[in-house]
Amino acid sequence: MEKVQTPHVQQVISYLAASGLDVGLLINFGTTSLQHRRIFPPKAVQSSPVFQTRKRRLQSVKSVDES
């Protein structure tokens, strides 16, 4: 893969929506120099009730792990 393309970004956004994570990192090792992009879910995904529920669950798991 020479360049990060739209389908790759869309896949990361899908993973973010499914997981409730706030940011994803897309890394391309297939070029002579490393390419990377930070991907944030769109506002429509962030405001969805499903995303908010998953985000709360993820935060509760993190707080249990920290204690």
Residue pairs with C-beta under 8 A, 6 or more apart in sequence:
1 8
1 28
1 30
1 31
2 30
2 31
3 28
3 31
3 35
4 26
4 28
4 35
4 37
8 26
9 26
9 37
9 39
12 24
12 26
12 39
13 24
13 39
13 41
13 42
13 45
15 21
15 24
16 22
16 23
16 24
16 39
16 40
16 41
16 45
17 41
17 45
17 48
17 50
17 51
18 54
19 54
19 58
20 51
20 52
20 53
20 54
20 55
20 56
20 57
20 58
21 55
21 58
22 40
22 41
22 55
23 38
23 39
23 40
24 38
24 39
24 40
25 36
25 37
25 38
25 39
26 36
26 37
26 39
27 34
27 35
27 36
28 34
28 35
28 36
41 51
45 51
